[in-house]
Amino acid sequence: MTIKDIAKLSGYAVGTVSRVLNNRPDVSEEARAKVMAVVEAHHFTRNSNAKHLKQQASSGVALIVKGTQNMLFADLVERIQTLIRDSGYPSLIYYIDEDDDEIDQAIRVCRERRPMGILFLGSNLSLFRAGFHSITIPCVLVTNSAAGLDQPNLSSVSTDDTDGARRAVERLMELGHRTIGILGGRAEQSDAAQARLEGVRQAFADRGLVLDEASQYETARFDLSGGYAAMERLLDKLPGMTAVFAMSDVQALGAMRALHDRGLRVPEDISILGYDGIVLGRYAVPRLTTVRQDAQRLAERSVDLLIHQIQDGAKPAHELIPYTFLEGESVKERT
């Protein structure tokens, strides 16, 4: 009997079974009881030698992380590393700049380290369309959908960024805001920015309005300094602005500091709404209102899909993880 057999009989994912067998605390008592009932019924004993040989046969699982200051990715990497380790594989982490080519990096990693699979955090789908065919090992895109790429070894786990951004802007409009500034990435280089920008456009169109991107949209890198600089530019070109939607929480936090340095208050003068739900937003003053991605679930499903592809030859799957709206103190009704 193998871990995969226990997973099938217990009804839990391979990663969950592995955490139970490793006596990890991050497992529900119900899951632990069901898994251990299968273990005891079949007299399962873990073969540590087999685990060691599996680790020696390859270079484990690679993570290619696009963006060095993305706090959501930092949270995901920590969770993913734990899940990969609990599944019996070593992990290799490669950080690249958000403007770099992740496919070129993946090809180098495959040539030099021969991983059994790759998880991509952050991606430009145009790069995948052009070059992914040369990568033959199982891969998963995390936070970005690969459903339209039709690659036999590429799965994805993501949030509906278009709907999340649409809901964020709708929330600002429900509170009476009409002159709304937008901070986001360059749509031609970031599929997340492109999807969220489309959601913004939909929110405006649903109310019979048109987003004037020349005056209302300011691009920025997904980091604090990028949000700060973009907010300054937006203030200079959009007079009368009462609210800002930032396509990432780190941009939102940088923007909040820029407003403070201009003598403006959040939310009394300008409301700020972010996207991602990073922990730091809960400790900002004021606490950040944001669209929260479920980092734990994104990590769990991404690793489960990859492990199933590696161990079972599973077909690719594409899953959407629901977002939630996290109320803070950085948004108020326009009076």
Contacts in CASP RR format, 6 or more apart in sequence:
PFRMAT RR
TARGET T0000
AUTHOR 0000-0000-0000
METHOD contacts of the structure
MODEL  1
MTIKDIAKLSGYAVGTVSRVLNNRPDVSEEARAKVMAVVEAHHFTRNSNA
KHLKQQASSGVALIVKGTQNMLFADLVERIQTLIRDSGYPSLIYYIDEDD
DEIDQAIRVCRERRPMGILFLGSNLSLFRAGFHSITIPCVLVTNSAAGLD
QPNLSSVSTDDTDGARRAVERLMELGHRTIGILGGRAEQSDAAQARLEGV
RQAFADRGLVLDEASQYETARFDLSGGYAAMERLLDKLPGMTAVFAMSDV
QALGAMRALHDRGLRVPEDISILGYDGIVLGRYAVPRLTTVRQDAQRLAE
RSVDLLIHQIQDGAKPAHELIPYTFLEGESVKERT
1 42 0 8 1.000
1 44 0 8 1.000
3 14 0 8 1.000
3 17 0 8 1.000
3 18 0 8 1.000
3 21 0 8 1.000
4 14 0 8 1.000
4 311 0 8 1.000
4 312 0 8 1.000
5 42 0 8 1.000
6 17 0 8 1.000
6 35 0 8 1.000
6 38 0 8 1.000
6 39 0 8 1.000
6 42 0 8 1.000
6 44 0 8 1.000
7 13 0 8 1.000
7 14 0 8 1.000
7 15 0 8 1.000
7 16 0 8 1.000
7 17 0 8 1.000
9 38 0 8 1.000
9 42 0 8 1.000
10 17 0 8 1.000
10 31 0 8 1.000
10 34 0 8 1.000
10 35 0 8 1.000
10 37 0 8 1.000
10 38 0 8 1.000
11 34 0 8 1.000
12 31 0 8 1.000
12 34 0 8 1.000
12 35 0 8 1.000
13 300 0 8 1.000
13 304 0 8 1.000
14 87 0 8 1.000
14 304 0 8 1.000
14 307 0 8 1.000
14 308 0 8 1.000
14 311 0 8 1.000
15 83 0 8 1.000
15 86 0 8 1.000
15 87 0 8 1.000
15 300 0 8 1.000
15 303 0 8 1.000
15 304 0 8 1.000
15 307 0 8 1.000
16 27 0 8 1.000
16 31 0 8 1.000
16 35 0 8 1.000
17 35 0 8 1.000
18 86 0 8 1.000
18 87 0 8 1.000
18 88 0 8 1.000
19 26 0 8 1.000
19 27 0 8 1.000
19 83 0 8 1.000
19 86 0 8 1.000
20 27 0 8 1.000
20 31 0 8 1.000
20 32 0 8 1.000
20 35 0 8 1.000
20 36 0 8 1.000
21 35 0 8 1.000
21 39 0 8 1.000
21 46 0 8 1.000
22 86 0 8 1.000
24 86 0 8 1.000
26 82 0 8 1.000
38 44 0 8 1.000
51 88 0 8 1.000
54 88 0 8 1.000
54 89 0 8 1.000
55 88 0 8 1.000
55 89 0 8 1.000
55 90 0 8 1.000
58 114 0 8 1.000
58 115 0 8 1.000
58 116 0 8 1.000
59 90 0 8 1.000
59 92 0 8 1.000
59 113 0 8 1.000
59 114 0 8 1.000
59 115 0 8 1.000
59 116 0 8 1.000
60 89 0 8 1.000
60 90 0 8 1.000
60 91 0 8 1.000
60 92 0 8 1.000
60 115 0 8 1.000
60 116 0 8 1.000
60 117 0 8 1.000
61 84 0 8 1.000
61 89 0 8 1.000
61 90 0 8 1.000
61 91 0 8 1.000
61 92 0 8 1.000
61 115 0 8 1.000
61 116 0 8 1.000
61 117 0 8 1.000
61 118 0 8 1.000
61 119 0 8 1.000
61 306 0 8 1.000
61 310 0 8 1.000
62 91 0 8 1.000
62 92 0 8 1.000
62 93 0 8 1.000
62 94 0 8 1.000
62 106 0 8 1.000
62 109 0 8 1.000
62 113 0 8 1.000
62 115 0 8 1.000
62 117 0 8 1.000
62 118 0 8 1.000
62 119 0 8 1.000
63 77 0 8 1.000
63 80 0 8 1.000
63 81 0 8 1.000
63 91 0 8 1.000
63 92 0 8 1.000
63 93 0 8 1.000
63 94 0 8 1.000
63 118 0 8 1.000
63 119 0 8 1.000
63 121 0 8 1.000
64 94 0 8 1.000
64 96 0 8 1.000
64 102 0 8 1.000
64 105 0 8 1.000
64 106 0 8 1.000
64 109 0 8 1.000
64 118 0 8 1.000
64 119 0 8 1.000
64 120 0 8 1.000
64 121 0 8 1.000
65 73 0 8 1.000
65 77 0 8 1.000
65 93 0 8 1.000
65 94 0 8 1.000
65 95 0 8 1.000
65 96 0 8 1.000
65 121 0 8 1.000
65 122 0 8 1.000
66 73 0 8 1.000
66 96 0 8 1.000
66 97 0 8 1.000
66 98 0 8 1.000
66 100 0 8 1.000
66 102 0 8 1.000
66 120 0 8 1.000
66 121 0 8 1.000
66 122 0 8 1.000
66 123 0 8 1.000
67 73 0 8 1.000
67 95 0 8 1.000
67 96 0 8 1.000
67 97 0 8 1.000
67 98 0 8 1.000
67 122 0 8 1.000
67 222 0 8 1.000
68 95 0 8 1.000
68 96 0 8 1.000
68 97 0 8 1.000
68 98 0 8 1.000
69 221 0 8 1.000
69 222 0 8 1.000
69 223 0 8 1.000
69 224 0 8 1.000
69 250 0 8 1.000
70 98 0 8 1.000
70 121 0 8 1.000
70 222 0 8 1.000
70 223 0 8 1.000
70 248 0 8 1.000
70 250 0 8 1.000
71 249 0 8 1.000
71 250 0 8 1.000
71 276 0 8 1.000
71 278 0 8 1.000
71 279 0 8 1.000
71 280 0 8 1.000
72 143 0 8 1.000
72 248 0 8 1.000
72 249 0 8 1.000
72 276 0 8 1.000
72 277 0 8 1.000
72 278 0 8 1.000
72 293 0 8 1.000
72 295 0 8 1.000
73 121 0 8 1.000
73 122 0 8 1.000
75 278 0 8 1.000
75 279 0 8 1.000
75 295 0 8 1.000
76 121 0 8 1.000
76 142 0 8 1.000
76 143 0 8 1.000
76 295 0 8 1.000
76 298 0 8 1.000
76 299 0 8 1.000
77 93 0 8 1.000
77 121 0 8 1.000
79 295 0 8 1.000
79 296 0 8 1.000
79 299 0 8 1.000
79 300 0 8 1.000
80 91 0 8 1.000
80 119 0 8 1.000
80 142 0 8 1.000
80 299 0 8 1.000
80 302 0 8 1.000
80 303 0 8 1.000
81 91 0 8 1.000
81 93 0 8 1.000
83 299 0 8 1.000
83 300 0 8 1.000
83 303 0 8 1.000
84 90 0 8 1.000
84 91 0 8 1.000
84 303 0 8 1.000
85 91 0 8 1.000
87 303 0 8 1.000
87 307 0 8 1.000
89 116 0 8 1.000
89 307 0 8 1.000
92 109 0 8 1.000
92 113 0 8 1.000
92 115 0 8 1.000
94 105 0 8 1.000
94 109 0 8 1.000
96 102 0 8 1.000
96 105 0 8 1.000
98 189 0 8 1.000
98 190 0 8 1.000
98 221 0 8 1.000
98 222 0 8 1.000
99 189 0 8 1.000
101 124 0 8 1.000
101 127 0 8 1.000
102 120 0 8 1.000
102 122 0 8 1.000
102 123 0 8 1.000
102 124 0 8 1.000
102 127 0 8 1.000
103 127 0 8 1.000
103 128 0 8 1.000
103 130 0 8 1.000
103 131 0 8 1.000
103 132 0 8 1.000
103 135 0 8 1.000
106 118 0 8 1.000
106 120 0 8 1.000
106 135 0 8 1.000
106 139 0 8 1.000
107 134 0 8 1.000
107 135 0 8 1.000
109 115 0 8 1.000
109 118 0 8 1.000
110 118 0 8 1.000
110 135 0 8 1.000
110 137 0 8 1.000
115 137 0 8 1.000
116 137 0 8 1.000
116 138 0 8 1.000
116 310 0 8 1.000
117 137 0 8 1.000
117 138 0 8 1.000
117 139 0 8 1.000
117 306 0 8 1.000
117 309 0 8 1.000
117 310 0 8 1.000
118 135 0 8 1.000
118 137 0 8 1.000
118 138 0 8 1.000
118 139 0 8 1.000
118 140 0 8 1.000
119 139 0 8 1.000
119 140 0 8 1.000
119 142 0 8 1.000
119 302 0 8 1.000
119 303 0 8 1.000
119 306 0 8 1.000
120 139 0 8 1.000
120 140 0 8 1.000
120 141 0 8 1.000
120 142 0 8 1.000
120 144 0 8 1.000
121 142 0 8 1.000
121 143 0 8 1.000
122 141 0 8 1.000
122 142 0 8 1.000
122 143 0 8 1.000
122 144 0 8 1.000
122 192 0 8 1.000
123 141 0 8 1.000
123 144 0 8 1.000
123 191 0 8 1.000
124 189 0 8 1.000
124 190 0 8 1.000
124 191 0 8 1.000
125 144 0 8 1.000
125 146 0 8 1.000
125 149 0 8 1.000
125 191 0 8 1.000
128 141 0 8 1.000
128 146 0 8 1.000
128 149 0 8 1.000
128 151 0 8 1.000
128 154 0 8 1.000
129 149 0 8 1.000
132 139 0 8 1.000
132 149 0 8 1.000
132 151 0 8 1.000
132 154 0 8 1.000
133 151 0 8 1.000
135 153 0 8 1.000
136 153 0 8 1.000
137 153 0 8 1.000
138 153 0 8 1.000
138 155 0 8 1.000
138 306 0 8 1.000
138 309 0 8 1.000
138 310 0 8 1.000
138 313 0 8 1.000
139 153 0 8 1.000
139 154 0 8 1.000
139 155 0 8 1.000
139 306 0 8 1.000
140 154 0 8 1.000
140 155 0 8 1.000
140 156 0 8 1.000
140 157 0 8 1.000
140 302 0 8 1.000
140 305 0 8 1.000
140 306 0 8 1.000
140 309 0 8 1.000
141 154 0 8 1.000
141 155 0 8 1.000
141 156 0 8 1.000
141 157 0 8 1.000
141 158 0 8 1.000
142 156 0 8 1.000
142 157 0 8 1.000
142 158 0 8 1.000
142 298 0 8 1.000
142 299 0 8 1.000
142 302 0 8 1.000
143 157 0 8 1.000
143 158 0 8 1.000
143 159 0 8 1.000
143 192 0 8 1.000
143 293 0 8 1.000
143 298 0 8 1.000
144 156 0 8 1.000
144 158 0 8 1.000
144 191 0 8 1.000
144 192 0 8 1.000
145 156 0 8 1.000
145 158 0 8 1.000
145 318 0 8 1.000
145 320 0 8 1.000
146 154 0 8 1.000
146 155 0 8 1.000
146 156 0 8 1.000
146 316 0 8 1.000
146 318 0 8 1.000
147 156 0 8 1.000
147 318 0 8 1.000
151 316 0 8 1.000
152 315 0 8 1.000
152 316 0 8 1.000
153 309 0 8 1.000
153 316 0 8 1.000
154 316 0 8 1.000
155 305 0 8 1.000
155 306 0 8 1.000
155 309 0 8 1.000
155 316 0 8 1.000
155 317 0 8 1.000
155 318 0 8 1.000
156 318 0 8 1.000
156 319 0 8 1.000
157 298 0 8 1.000
157 301 0 8 1.000
157 302 0 8 1.000
157 305 0 8 1.000
157 318 0 8 1.000
157 319 0 8 1.000
157 321 0 8 1.000
158 298 0 8 1.000
158 318 0 8 1.000
158 319 0 8 1.000
158 320 0 8 1.000
158 321 0 8 1.000
159 293 0 8 1.000
159 294 0 8 1.000
159 298 0 8 1.000
159 320 0 8 1.000
159 321 0 8 1.000
159 322 0 8 1.000
159 323 0 8 1.000
160 320 0 8 1.000
160 323 0 8 1.000
161 192 0 8 1.000
161 195 0 8 1.000
161 196 0 8 1.000
161 199 0 8 1.000
162 195 0 8 1.000
162 196 0 8 1.000
162 198 0 8 1.000
162 199 0 8 1.000
162 202 0 8 1.000
163 199 0 8 1.000
163 323 0 8 1.000
164 196 0 8 1.000
164 199 0 8 1.000
164 275 0 8 1.000
164 291 0 8 1.000
164 323 0 8 1.000
165 195 0 8 1.000
165 196 0 8 1.000
165 197 0 8 1.000
165 198 0 8 1.000
165 199 0 8 1.000
165 200 0 8 1.000
165 203 0 8 1.000
165 245 0 8 1.000
165 247 0 8 1.000
165 275 0 8 1.000
165 291 0 8 1.000
166 199 0 8 1.000
166 200 0 8 1.000
166 202 0 8 1.000
166 203 0 8 1.000
166 206 0 8 1.000
167 203 0 8 1.000
167 291 0 8 1.000
167 325 0 8 1.000
168 203 0 8 1.000
168 245 0 8 1.000
168 273 0 8 1.000
168 274 0 8 1.000
168 275 0 8 1.000
168 291 0 8 1.000
168 325 0 8 1.000
169 180 0 8 1.000
169 199 0 8 1.000
169 200 0 8 1.000
169 203 0 8 1.000
169 204 0 8 1.000
169 245 0 8 1.000
170 203 0 8 1.000
170 206 0 8 1.000
171 273 0 8 1.000
171 325 0 8 1.000
171 331 0 8 1.000
172 180 0 8 1.000
172 243 0 8 1.000
172 245 0 8 1.000
172 271 0 8 1.000
172 273 0 8 1.000
172 331 0 8 1.000
173 180 0 8 1.000
173 203 0 8 1.000
173 207 0 8 1.000
175 243 0 8 1.000
175 271 0 8 1.000
175 331 0 8 1.000
175 332 0 8 1.000
175 333 0 8 1.000
175 334 0 8 1.000
176 333 0 8 1.000
176 334 0 8 1.000
177 242 0 8 1.000
177 243 0 8 1.000
177 271 0 8 1.000
177 334 0 8 1.000
178 209 0 8 1.000
178 242 0 8 1.000
179 238 0 8 1.000
179 240 0 8 1.000
179 241 0 8 1.000
179 242 0 8 1.000
179 243 0 8 1.000
180 216 0 8 1.000
180 241 0 8 1.000
180 242 0 8 1.000
180 243 0 8 1.000
180 244 0 8 1.000
180 245 0 8 1.000
181 216 0 8 1.000
181 217 0 8 1.000
181 218 0 8 1.000
181 234 0 8 1.000
181 238 0 8 1.000
181 241 0 8 1.000
181 243 0 8 1.000
181 244 0 8 1.000
181 245 0 8 1.000
182 197 0 8 1.000
182 200 0 8 1.000
182 211 0 8 1.000
182 216 0 8 1.000
182 217 0 8 1.000
182 218 0 8 1.000
182 244 0 8 1.000
182 245 0 8 1.000
182 246 0 8 1.000
182 247 0 8 1.000
183 218 0 8 1.000
183 220 0 8 1.000
183 227 0 8 1.000
183 230 0 8 1.000
183 231 0 8 1.000
183 234 0 8 1.000
183 244 0 8 1.000
183 245 0 8 1.000
183 246 0 8 1.000
183 247 0 8 1.000
183 251 0 8 1.000
183 252 0 8 1.000
183 255 0 8 1.000
184 193 0 8 1.000
184 196 0 8 1.000
184 197 0 8 1.000
184 217 0 8 1.000
184 218 0 8 1.000
184 219 0 8 1.000
184 220 0 8 1.000
184 222 0 8 1.000
184 230 0 8 1.000
184 246 0 8 1.000
184 247 0 8 1.000
184 248 0 8 1.000
184 251 0 8 1.000
185 193 0 8 1.000
185 219 0 8 1.000
185 220 0 8 1.000
185 221 0 8 1.000
185 222 0 8 1.000
185 247 0 8 1.000
186 193 0 8 1.000
186 219 0 8 1.000
187 193 0 8 1.000
187 194 0 8 1.000
187 197 0 8 1.000
188 194 0 8 1.000
190 222 0 8 1.000
192 247 0 8 1.000
193 219 0 8 1.000
193 247 0 8 1.000
196 247 0 8 1.000
196 275 0 8 1.000
197 217 0 8 1.000
197 247 0 8 1.000
200 211 0 8 1.000
200 217 0 8 1.000
200 245 0 8 1.000
201 211 0 8 1.000
204 210 0 8 1.000
204 211 0 8 1.000
211 217 0 8 1.000
215 237 0 8 1.000
215 238 0 8 1.000
216 238 0 8 1.000
218 230 0 8 1.000
218 231 0 8 1.000
218 233 0 8 1.000
218 234 0 8 1.000
218 237 0 8 1.000
219 230 0 8 1.000
220 226 0 8 1.000
220 227 0 8 1.000
220 229 0 8 1.000
220 230 0 8 1.000
220 251 0 8 1.000
221 227 0 8 1.000
222 247 0 8 1.000
222 248 0 8 1.000
222 250 0 8 1.000
222 251 0 8 1.000
223 250 0 8 1.000
223 251 0 8 1.000
224 250 0 8 1.000
224 251 0 8 1.000
224 253 0 8 1.000
224 254 0 8 1.000
224 257 0 8 1.000
225 254 0 8 1.000
226 251 0 8 1.000
226 254 0 8 1.000
227 246 0 8 1.000
227 250 0 8 1.000
227 251 0 8 1.000
227 252 0 8 1.000
227 254 0 8 1.000
227 255 0 8 1.000
227 258 0 8 1.000
228 254 0 8 1.000
228 255 0 8 1.000
228 257 0 8 1.000
228 258 0 8 1.000
229 258 0 8 1.000
230 251 0 8 1.000
230 255 0 8 1.000
231 244 0 8 1.000
231 254 0 8 1.000
231 255 0 8 1.000
231 258 0 8 1.000
231 259 0 8 1.000
232 258 0 8 1.000
232 262 0 8 1.000
234 241 0 8 1.000
234 244 0 8 1.000
235 241 0 8 1.000
235 258 0 8 1.000
235 259 0 8 1.000
235 262 0 8 1.000
235 264 0 8 1.000
241 270 0 8 1.000
242 269 0 8 1.000
242 270 0 8 1.000
242 271 0 8 1.000
242 334 0 8 1.000
243 270 0 8 1.000
243 271 0 8 1.000
243 272 0 8 1.000
243 273 0 8 1.000
243 331 0 8 1.000
243 334 0 8 1.000
244 252 0 8 1.000
244 255 0 8 1.000
244 270 0 8 1.000
244 271 0 8 1.000
244 272 0 8 1.000
244 273 0 8 1.000
245 273 0 8 1.000
245 274 0 8 1.000
245 275 0 8 1.000
246 252 0 8 1.000
246 255 0 8 1.000
246 272 0 8 1.000
246 273 0 8 1.000
246 274 0 8 1.000
246 275 0 8 1.000
247 274 0 8 1.000
247 275 0 8 1.000
248 274 0 8 1.000
248 275 0 8 1.000
248 276 0 8 1.000
249 274 0 8 1.000
249 275 0 8 1.000
249 276 0 8 1.000
249 277 0 8 1.000
249 278 0 8 1.000
249 280 0 8 1.000
249 281 0 8 1.000
249 288 0 8 1.000
249 290 0 8 1.000
250 276 0 8 1.000
250 278 0 8 1.000
250 280 0 8 1.000
251 274 0 8 1.000
252 272 0 8 1.000
252 273 0 8 1.000
252 274 0 8 1.000
252 275 0 8 1.000
252 288 0 8 1.000
252 290 0 8 1.000
252 330 0 8 1.000
253 280 0 8 1.000
253 281 0 8 1.000
253 284 0 8 1.000
253 288 0 8 1.000
255 272 0 8 1.000
256 266 0 8 1.000
256 272 0 8 1.000
256 284 0 8 1.000
256 288 0 8 1.000
256 330 0 8 1.000
259 265 0 8 1.000
259 266 0 8 1.000
259 269 0 8 1.000
259 270 0 8 1.000
259 272 0 8 1.000
260 266 0 8 1.000
264 270 0 8 1.000
266 272 0 8 1.000
266 286 0 8 1.000
266 330 0 8 1.000
267 286 0 8 1.000
267 329 0 8 1.000
267 330 0 8 1.000
267 331 0 8 1.000
267 332 0 8 1.000
268 332 0 8 1.000
271 289 0 8 1.000
271 330 0 8 1.000
271 331 0 8 1.000
271 332 0 8 1.000
271 334 0 8 1.000
272 288 0 8 1.000
272 289 0 8 1.000
272 330 0 8 1.000
272 331 0 8 1.000
273 289 0 8 1.000
273 290 0 8 1.000
273 291 0 8 1.000
273 330 0 8 1.000
273 331 0 8 1.000
274 288 0 8 1.000
274 289 0 8 1.000
274 290 0 8 1.000
274 291 0 8 1.000
275 290 0 8 1.000
275 291 0 8 1.000
275 293 0 8 1.000
276 290 0 8 1.000
276 291 0 8 1.000
276 292 0 8 1.000
276 293 0 8 1.000
277 288 0 8 1.000
277 290 0 8 1.000
277 291 0 8 1.000
277 292 0 8 1.000
277 293 0 8 1.000
277 326 0 8 1.000
281 287 0 8 1.000
281 288 0 8 1.000
281 290 0 8 1.000
282 288 0 8 1.000
284 330 0 8 1.000
286 328 0 8 1.000
286 329 0 8 1.000
286 330 0 8 1.000
287 328 0 8 1.000
287 329 0 8 1.000
287 330 0 8 1.000
288 328 0 8 1.000
288 330 0 8 1.000
289 326 0 8 1.000
289 327 0 8 1.000
289 328 0 8 1.000
289 329 0 8 1.000
289 330 0 8 1.000
289 331 0 8 1.000
290 326 0 8 1.000
290 328 0 8 1.000
291 323 0 8 1.000
291 324 0 8 1.000
291 325 0 8 1.000
291 326 0 8 1.000
292 323 0 8 1.000
292 324 0 8 1.000
292 325 0 8 1.000
292 326 0 8 1.000
293 321 0 8 1.000
293 323 0 8 1.000
294 321 0 8 1.000
294 322 0 8 1.000
294 323 0 8 1.000
294 324 0 8 1.000
297 321 0 8 1.000
298 321 0 8 1.000
301 319 0 8 1.000
301 321 0 8 1.000
305 314 0 8 1.000
305 316 0 8 1.000
305 317 0 8 1.000
305 319 0 8 1.000
308 314 0 8 1.000
309 316 0 8 1.000
END
